Each structure stands twice: as C-alpha cells, then as structure tokens.
Amino acid sequence: MDEKQVMFVRVKVENQGVLPDWHPYKGEKAWIMVDEVGLE
C-alpha cells in the first residue's frame, strides 16, 4: 500500500441518542468522549 502524508483527518462520530433500558441512567442523553484516535 502506498503511504501518504496527511495534515488533517476528519472523523464523524454519532451517538445512539439516549441510553438503553439496561443502563443505570436509562433514557438520558448519551455522550461520546474521545481522547485518542489511532490511524494505521
């Protein structure tokens, strides 16, 4: 595979909306927290 140098990468993340019935906070808004993204 050819290697390329890039300056930016766009990442689109969608959450599930609300927490499911089995979750302790069911019905609340779901959050997504990302602190690292690895690219290969």
C-alpha positions, -999 to 999 in steps of 0.1 A, spaced: 0 0 0 13 35 -9 20 57 21 8 93 21 15 122 44 -16 140 56 -22 170 77 -58 165 88 -82 136 93 -119 142 96 -137 118 120 -175 117 122 -190 100 153 -227 96 160 -240 85 194 -271 64 199 -292 93 212 -305 80 245 -292 54 269 -309 20 267 -331 4 293 -304 -18 308 -282 13 316 -283 28 351 -292 62 336 -316 49 310 -335 74 290 -308 101 295 -289 116 266 -259 95 255 -224 111 254 -194 102 234 -160 111 248 -128 106 227 -93 113 239 -73 94 213 -77 82 178 -52 58 162 -45 57 125 -26 29 106 
